[in-house]
């Protein structure tokens, strides 16, 4: 949950959705592990009486520190030996080996808190595999108050499931009968995300298109059968963006601010970005930006194949991100070979990411799959025209200029190939050559509403549905 523990889109979603729900009148209480990154100000945090959390070696106590953040109660489960580490889920050597114990302890702490709250929660909303055990613990609890609680489980990326060896089972605190293919067993292993899929009352994912895709073998990561069996309670709700943090009219990271009615500041942002990345300052050359995790999922393999052809065009490309070593090495080498056209910064840098969104003319997202994607929505708001592959939330949020000329907001391609990506870029370059047409595309995207209010209303509706069903 941004700003306490930020990692990818999940941190952004949990930083924005709870305040959006609170703004609509909901009383929201978020529970997080007390990661080392979380700054808990003692002057603003109270301490619950210690929670008693069961485990394979007997119960142990955990303190719960709570503060108020943007009209939301945020509690941190304190267990320094489990959570106070340099990484959230792993470190330089990979995932932490005791993750099953860590997140089983967290799930039991959530259940213990739910039993203590007065009044009890109307609904418990869990996100991703790290919280996947919570619906299973609640539904199988001997405490009737917990067994009756409605649960919602959200899949942010089905590719990450929390799969562990069978030796992890004792940490879960569940009857052995649930180590079965109908429940948590997955090819002889324990699957935390499957626990959420099987036991939650309602399932969501982060875009309507992705909700359809994950029911297919291509995108189901081995769980498509489970999801098809539960399709009646599965719903895709498109993420929003935090329009207070991402607003070109008030963004403190930008060289100049601007909006849809006055785009003058965007040219200054472009020049500043070119200086930041040591590119020649050329006003009319198309500047393509990419802020991404450097991984095959994000389309880096087809970008690598397309790059020589793209760099033969009169354009500039900026890439900001970290990730797989092979892609980092390839991009760094490519940047050194063509420094006037390709600039690479191997970093996660929030300030620079805002400047790329504002300064680029075009934003590239050639993802193999993308559950929702946030950068294409940031790009729309900043008047930076997206080029995306038509998958998941990218397909849901972008209208192709050639398909719907009067309300197009970007350029989409379907086939996952370098040739399809090159064709989409060339289509964009044709439109960019006509400033009046390009401004119309920019403004159309800037006026789209991707705020969290829309998504929060959909979640409130789902909470009522889950409570009524229970």
C-alpha positions as CSV (number, residue, x, y, z in Angstrom):
1,X,0.0,0.0,0.0
2,X,1.6,3.3,-1.2
3,X,3.3,5.0,0.6
4,X,3.9,2.3,3.3
5,X,5.0,-0.6,1.1
6,X,5.0,0.2,-2.6
7,X,5.6,-2.5,-5.2
8,X,4.1,-2.3,-8.7
9,X,0.5,-1.7,-9.4
10,X,-0.7,-3.4,-6.2
11,X,0.8,-0.6,-4.0
12,X,-0.8,2.1,-6.2
13,X,-4.2,0.4,-6.1
14,X,-4.2,-0.1,-2.3
15,X,-2.9,3.5,-1.8
16,X,-5.9,4.9,-3.8
17,X,-8.9,2.5,-3.5
18,X,-9.4,2.7,0.3
19,X,-9.5,6.5,0.4
20,X,-11.8,6.5,-2.6
21,X,-14.2,4.2,-0.7
22,X,-13.9,6.4,2.4
23,X,-14.9,9.4,0.3
24,X,-18.1,7.6,-0.6
25,X,-18.9,7.0,3.1
26,X,-17.5,3.6,3.7
27,X,-15.5,2.9,6.9
28,X,-12.3,1.2,5.8
29,X,-9.6,-0.6,7.8
30,X,-6.5,-1.9,5.9
31,X,-4.2,-4.5,7.5
32,X,-0.6,-4.8,6.3
33,X,2.5,-6.7,7.5
34,X,4.8,-4.2,9.3
35,X,7.4,-4.2,6.6
36,X,10.7,-2.3,7.3
37,X,9.7,0.3,4.7
38,X,6.5,1.3,6.6
39,X,7.1,4.4,8.6
40,X,4.8,4.2,11.6
41,X,4.8,7.5,13.5
42,X,4.5,6.7,17.2
43,X,2.7,10.0,17.8
44,X,-0.1,9.0,15.5
45,X,-0.2,5.3,16.0
46,X,-2.0,3.5,18.8
47,X,-1.3,-0.1,19.8
48,X,-4.0,-2.7,20.1
49,X,-3.6,-5.3,22.9
50,X,-1.5,-8.0,21.4
51,X,-3.2,-10.5,19.1
52,X,-2.8,-14.1,19.8
53,X,-1.8,-15.8,16.5
54,X,-1.9,-19.6,16.1
55,X,1.0,-21.4,14.5
56,X,2.5,-24.9,14.1
57,X,4.6,-24.5,17.3
58,X,1.8,-23.0,19.3
59,X,0.3,-19.5,19.5
60,X,2.5,-16.4,19.6
61,X,1.6,-12.8,20.2
62,X,1.8,-10.0,17.6
63,X,1.4,-6.3,18.3
64,X,-0.9,-4.3,16.0
65,X,0.0,-0.7,15.4
66,X,-2.7,1.5,13.9
67,X,-2.7,5.0,12.3
68,X,-5.0,7.1,10.3
69,X,-4.1,7.8,6.7
70,X,-6.4,9.7,4.2
71,X,-9.5,8.9,6.3
72,X,-8.6,5.2,6.5
73,X,-7.5,3.1,9.5
74,X,-4.2,1.3,8.6
75,X,-3.0,-1.4,10.9
76,X,0.4,-3.1,10.8
77,X,1.0,-6.6,12.1
78,X,4.3,-6.4,13.9
79,X,6.6,-9.4,13.9
80,X,10.1,-8.2,13.3
81,X,11.6,-11.7,12.6
82,X,9.1,-12.2,9.8
83,X,8.5,-8.8,8.2
84,X,11.2,-6.3,9.1
85,X,13.5,-7.1,6.2
86,X,15.0,-5.2,3.3
87,X,12.5,-6.7,0.8
88,X,8.8,-7.4,1.0
89,X,8.7,-10.9,-0.6
90,X,12.3,-11.5,-1.3
91,X,15.8,-10.1,-1.6
92,X,18.8,-10.1,-3.9
93,X,18.9,-13.9,-3.8
94,X,15.3,-14.5,-4.6
95,X,12.1,-15.1,-2.7
96,X,12.4,-15.6,1.1
97,X,12.3,-19.3,1.9
98,X,9.9,-18.8,4.8
99,X,7.2,-16.9,2.9
100,X,4.6,-19.6,3.6
101,X,5.1,-19.1,7.4
102,X,5.2,-15.3,7.0
103,X,2.0,-14.9,5.1
104,X,0.2,-17.7,7.0
105,X,1.0,-15.7,10.2
106,X,-0.3,-12.5,8.5
107,X,-3.5,-14.2,7.5
108,X,-4.1,-15.6,11.0
109,X,-3.5,-12.1,12.4
110,X,-6.1,-10.7,10.0
111,X,-8.6,-13.3,11.2
112,X,-7.8,-12.5,14.8
113,X,-8.4,-8.8,14.3
114,X,-11.7,-9.5,12.4
115,X,-12.9,-11.4,15.5
116,X,-12.0,-8.5,17.8
117,X,-13.4,-5.6,15.9
118,X,-16.7,-4.2,17.2
119,X,-18.8,-3.9,15.2
120,X,-17.4,-6.7,13.0
121,X,-16.6,-6.0,9.3
122,X,-19.4,-6.1,6.8
123,X,-17.0,-7.6,4.2
124,X,-13.3,-8.6,4.1
125,X,-11.6,-7.7,0.9
126,X,-8.3,-9.6,0.2
127,X,-5.7,-8.9,-2.5
128,X,-3.4,-11.3,-4.2
129,X,-1.8,-14.5,-3.0
130,X,-0.3,-12.9,0.1
131,X,-3.8,-12.6,1.5
132,X,-5.2,-15.7,-0.2
133,X,-5.3,-17.7,2.9
134,X,-7.7,-15.3,4.7
135,X,-10.9,-16.4,3.0
136,X,-10.1,-20.1,3.8
137,X,-9.4,-19.3,7.5
138,X,-12.6,-17.4,7.8
139,X,-14.8,-19.8,6.0
140,X,-13.5,-22.8,8.0
141,X,-13.4,-21.1,11.3
142,X,-15.1,-22.7,14.3
143,X,-16.1,-19.2,15.4
144,X,-19.5,-18.6,13.8
145,X,-18.9,-14.8,13.7
146,X,-15.9,-15.4,11.4
147,X,-17.5,-18.1,9.3
148,X,-20.3,-15.8,8.4
149,X,-18.1,-12.9,7.2
150,X,-18.5,-12.2,3.4
151,X,-15.2,-12.2,1.6
152,X,-14.0,-10.7,-1.7
153,X,-10.8,-11.8,-3.3
154,X,-9.0,-9.7,-6.0
155,X,-6.5,-11.1,-8.5
156,X,-4.0,-8.4,-9.6
157,X,-1.8,-10.8,-11.6
158,X,-2.6,-14.5,-11.9
159,X,1.0,-15.2,-12.8
160,X,2.0,-14.8,-9.1
161,X,0.3,-17.5,-7.0
162,X,2.3,-18.2,-3.9
163,X,3.1,-21.8,-4.7
164,X,5.1,-23.8,-2.1
165,X,6.0,-27.3,-1.3
166,X,3.7,-29.6,0.7
167,X,6.0,-29.2,3.7
168,X,4.5,-25.7,4.1
169,X,1.1,-27.2,5.1
170,X,1.6,-27.2,8.9
171,X,2.0,-23.4,8.8
172,X,-1.5,-22.9,7.3
173,X,-3.5,-24.0,10.3
174,X,-6.1,-25.8,8.1
175,X,-7.4,-29.3,8.4
176,X,-5.5,-31.8,6.2
177,X,-8.6,-32.6,4.2
178,X,-8.2,-29.2,2.4
179,X,-4.9,-30.4,0.9
180,X,-6.9,-31.7,-2.0
181,X,-7.3,-30.7,-5.7
182,X,-10.7,-29.3,-4.9
183,X,-9.2,-26.8,-2.4
184,X,-5.5,-25.7,-2.0
185,X,-3.6,-28.6,-3.5
186,X,-2.0,-27.8,-6.9
187,X,0.0,-30.6,-8.6
188,X,1.2,-31.8,-5.2
189,X,2.0,-28.3,-4.0
190,X,0.3,-25.7,-1.8
191,X,-1.2,-22.7,-3.7
192,X,-2.1,-19.6,-1.6
193,X,-3.9,-17.8,-4.4
194,X,-6.1,-20.9,-5.1
195,X,-7.2,-20.7,-1.5
196,X,-8.7,-17.3,-2.3
197,X,-10.3,-18.4,-5.5
198,X,-12.0,-21.4,-3.9
199,X,-13.2,-20.0,-0.6
200,X,-14.0,-16.3,-1.3
201,X,-17.7,-15.4,-1.9
202,X,-16.9,-13.0,-4.7
203,X,-13.9,-12.8,-7.1
204,X,-12.6,-9.8,-9.0
205,X,-9.8,-8.9,-11.2
206,X,-8.6,-5.6,-12.4
207,X,-10.2,-5.3,-15.8
208,X,-13.2,-6.9,-17.7
209,X,-11.0,-8.2,-20.5
210,X,-8.5,-9.9,-18.0
211,X,-11.5,-11.5,-16.3
212,X,-12.2,-13.2,-19.6
213,X,-8.6,-14.0,-20.4
214,X,-7.8,-15.8,-17.2
215,X,-10.5,-18.4,-17.9
216,X,-8.5,-19.6,-20.9
217,X,-5.5,-22.0,-20.9
218,X,-3.3,-19.3,-22.5
219,X,-3.7,-16.9,-19.6
220,X,-5.0,-19.1,-16.8
221,X,-1.6,-20.2,-15.4
222,X,-3.1,-23.6,-14.6
223,X,-6.1,-22.2,-12.7
224,X,-8.4,-21.5,-15.7
225,X,-10.6,-24.5,-14.8
226,X,-11.1,-23.2,-11.2
227,X,-12.0,-19.8,-12.6
228,X,-14.4,-21.2,-15.2
229,X,-16.1,-23.1,-12.4
230,X,-16.5,-19.9,-10.4
231,X,-17.3,-17.6,-13.4
232,X,-20.7,-16.7,-11.9
233,X,-19.0,-14.8,-9.0
234,X,-16.1,-13.4,-11.1
235,X,-16.2,-9.8,-12.1
236,X,-13.6,-7.5,-13.8
237,X,-13.5,-4.0,-12.3
238,X,-11.1,-1.7,-14.1
239,X,-8.6,0.0,-11.8
240,X,-8.6,3.7,-11.5
241,X,-5.6,6.1,-11.1
242,X,-4.9,8.4,-8.2
243,X,-5.7,11.8,-9.9
244,X,-4.2,13.7,-7.0
245,X,-0.7,12.2,-7.5
246,X,-1.1,12.1,-11.3
247,X,-2.3,15.4,-12.5
248,X,-0.3,17.5,-15.1
249,X,-2.0,20.7,-13.9
250,X,-0.5,20.4,-10.4
251,X,2.4,17.9,-10.7
252,X,5.3,19.2,-8.6
253,X,7.8,17.0,-10.5
254,X,7.2,18.7,-13.9
255,X,9.2,21.5,-15.5
256,X,5.9,23.1,-16.4
257,X,2.3,22.3,-15.7
258,X,-0.5,22.1,-18.3
259,X,-4.0,20.8,-19.0
260,X,-6.2,19.9,-21.9
261,X,-7.2,23.5,-22.5
262,X,-3.6,24.8,-22.4
263,X,-1.0,22.4,-23.7
264,X,1.9,24.9,-23.9
265,X,3.7,23.5,-20.8
266,X,4.0,20.0,-22.4
267,X,6.7,21.3,-24.9
268,X,8.8,22.5,-21.9
269,X,8.4,19.2,-20.2
270,X,9.6,17.5,-23.4
271,X,12.7,19.6,-23.6
272,X,13.5,19.0,-19.9
273,X,13.1,15.3,-20.4
274,X,15.4,15.3,-23.4
275,X,18.0,17.1,-21.3
276,X,17.5,14.7,-18.4
277,X,18.3,11.8,-20.7
278,X,21.1,13.6,-22.6
279,X,19.2,13.5,-25.9
280,X,19.3,16.2,-28.5
281,X,16.6,18.8,-27.9
282,X,14.4,18.5,-31.0
283,X,10.9,19.9,-30.7
284,X,9.3,18.2,-33.6
285,X,11.0,14.8,-33.4
286,X,8.5,12.2,-31.9
287,X,9.7,11.1,-28.4
288,X,8.6,7.6,-27.4
289,X,8.7,6.8,-23.6
290,X,8.5,3.6,-21.7
291,X,8.4,3.2,-17.9
292,X,8.3,-0.5,-17.1
293,X,9.5,-3.5,-15.2
294,X,12.0,-5.1,-17.6
295,X,10.5,-8.5,-18.1
296,X,9.2,-10.6,-21.0
297,X,5.6,-10.0,-19.8
298,X,6.0,-6.4,-20.6
299,X,6.9,-7.0,-24.3
300,X,10.7,-6.6,-24.0
301,X,11.3,-9.5,-26.4
302,X,9.3,-8.1,-29.3
303,X,10.7,-4.6,-28.5
304,X,14.2,-6.0,-28.9
305,X,13.3,-7.5,-32.3
306,X,11.6,-4.3,-33.4
307,X,14.2,-1.8,-32.1
308,X,16.6,-1.7,-35.1
309,X,13.7,-0.9,-37.4
310,X,12.3,1.7,-35.0
311,X,15.6,3.4,-34.6
312,X,15.9,3.7,-38.4
313,X,12.9,6.2,-38.2
314,X,13.4,9.8,-37.2
315,X,12.4,9.5,-33.6
316,X,13.8,9.2,-30.0
317,X,13.1,6.5,-27.4
318,X,13.5,6.7,-23.6
319,X,13.3,3.6,-21.4
320,X,13.1,3.8,-17.6
321,X,13.0,0.7,-15.5
322,X,14.7,-2.3,-13.8
323,X,14.2,-6.0,-14.2
324,X,15.7,-9.0,-15.8
325,X,19.5,-8.8,-16.2
326,X,19.4,-9.8,-19.8
327,X,17.1,-7.0,-20.7
328,X,19.0,-4.5,-18.7
329,X,22.3,-5.5,-20.4
330,X,20.7,-5.4,-23.9
331,X,19.2,-2.0,-23.4
332,X,22.3,-0.5,-21.9
333,X,24.3,-1.8,-24.9
334,X,21.8,-0.5,-27.4
335,X,21.8,2.9,-25.7
336,X,25.5,3.2,-26.0
337,X,25.4,2.3,-29.7
338,X,22.9,4.9,-30.6
339,X,22.9,7.6,-27.9
340,X,21.2,10.3,-29.9
341,X,18.1,8.2,-30.4
342,X,17.9,5.8,-27.5
343,X,18.3,6.8,-23.8
344,X,18.1,4.2,-21.0
345,X,18.0,4.7,-17.3
346,X,18.1,1.5,-15.2
347,X,16.2,2.6,-12.2
348,X,12.8,2.8,-10.4
349,X,12.5,6.6,-10.0
350,X,9.1,8.1,-9.3
351,X,10.0,11.7,-10.2
352,X,11.5,10.6,-13.5
353,X,8.5,8.4,-14.2
354,X,6.3,11.5,-13.9
355,X,8.6,13.4,-16.2
356,X,8.5,10.7,-18.8
357,X,4.7,10.6,-18.8
358,X,4.6,14.4,-19.2
359,X,7.5,14.9,-21.7
360,X,7.0,12.0,-24.1
361,X,4.8,12.3,-27.1
362,X,4.0,8.6,-27.2
363,X,4.0,5.9,-24.5
364,X,4.9,2.3,-25.4
365,X,3.2,-0.7,-23.6
366,X,3.6,-3.8,-25.9
367,X,2.8,-6.2,-23.1
368,X,2.4,-10.0,-23.7
369,X,-0.4,-9.7,-21.1
370,X,-1.5,-6.9,-18.8
371,X,-4.2,-7.5,-16.1
372,X,-5.0,-3.8,-16.0
373,X,-2.0,-1.5,-16.5
374,X,-1.8,2.0,-15.0
375,X,0.7,3.7,-17.1
376,X,-1.5,3.9,-20.1
377,X,-4.1,5.7,-18.0
378,X,-1.4,8.0,-16.6
379,X,-0.4,8.6,-20.2
380,X,-3.9,9.5,-21.3
381,X,-4.2,12.1,-18.4
382,X,-0.8,13.6,-19.4
383,X,-1.6,13.9,-23.1
384,X,0.9,11.2,-24.0
385,X,-0.6,9.0,-26.7
386,X,-0.4,5.2,-25.8
387,X,0.7,2.5,-28.2
388,X,-0.5,-0.8,-26.6
389,X,-1.1,-4.4,-27.3
390,X,-4.8,-5.2,-27.2
391,X,-4.7,-7.4,-24.1
392,X,-6.3,-7.1,-20.6
393,X,-6.8,-3.6,-19.3
394,X,-4.9,-2.1,-22.2
395,X,-7.6,-3.2,-24.5
396,X,-10.3,-1.9,-22.2
397,X,-8.9,1.6,-21.7
398,X,-7.6,2.5,-25.2
399,X,-9.7,3.3,-28.3
400,X,-7.8,2.8,-31.5
401,X,-7.5,6.0,-33.6
402,X,-7.9,4.1,-36.8
403,X,-11.0,2.1,-35.6
404,X,-12.8,5.1,-34.1
405,X,-11.2,8.3,-35.6
406,X,-13.4,10.8,-33.8
407,X,-12.8,9.4,-30.3
408,X,-9.6,7.4,-30.6
409,X,-7.1,7.8,-27.8
410,X,-4.2,5.7,-28.9
411,X,-3.0,2.8,-31.2
412,X,-3.5,-0.9,-30.5
413,X,-2.1,-4.0,-32.1
414,X,-3.3,-7.6,-31.6
415,X,-0.6,-10.0,-32.8
416,X,2.2,-10.4,-30.3
417,X,5.0,-9.7,-32.8
418,X,7.7,-7.2,-33.6
419,X,6.1,-6.5,-37.0
420,X,2.7,-5.6,-35.4
421,X,4.5,-3.3,-32.9
422,X,6.4,-1.6,-35.8
423,X,3.1,-1.1,-37.7
424,X,1.4,0.5,-34.7
425,X,4.4,2.9,-34.2
426,X,4.3,3.8,-37.9
427,X,0.6,4.5,-37.8
428,X,1.2,6.8,-34.8
429,X,4.0,8.6,-36.7
430,X,1.7,9.4,-39.6
431,X,-0.8,11.1,-37.2
432,X,2.0,12.9,-35.3
433,X,3.0,14.6,-38.5
434,X,-0.3,16.5,-38.4
435,X,-0.2,18.7,-35.3
436,X,-3.9,19.5,-35.4
437,X,-4.9,15.8,-35.5
438,X,-2.4,14.9,-32.8
439,X,-3.7,17.6,-30.4
440,X,-7.2,16.2,-30.9
441,X,-6.0,12.7,-30.0
442,X,-4.2,14.1,-26.9
443,X,-7.2,16.1,-25.7
444,X,-9.6,13.1,-26.2
445,X,-7.4,11.0,-23.9
446,X,-7.0,13.8,-21.3
447,X,-10.7,14.2,-20.9
448,X,-11.4,10.5,-20.2
449,X,-12.4,9.8,-16.5
450,X,-10.2,7.1,-15.0
451,X,-10.5,8.3,-11.5
452,X,-10.9,5.8,-8.6
453,X,-14.5,7.1,-7.8
454,X,-15.9,5.0,-10.7
455,X,-14.1,1.8,-9.5
456,X,-14.9,2.5,-5.9
457,X,-18.6,2.7,-6.7
458,X,-18.4,-0.7,-8.5
459,X,-16.6,-2.2,-5.4
460,X,-19.3,-0.9,-3.1
461,X,-21.9,-2.4,-5.2
462,X,-20.0,-5.7,-5.1
463,X,-19.7,-5.5,-1.3
464,X,-23.4,-5.1,-0.9
465,X,-23.9,-8.1,-3.3
466,X,-21.5,-10.3,-1.3
467,X,-23.1,-9.3,2.0
468,X,-26.6,-10.0,0.7
469,X,-25.5,-13.4,-0.7
470,X,-24.0,-14.4,2.6
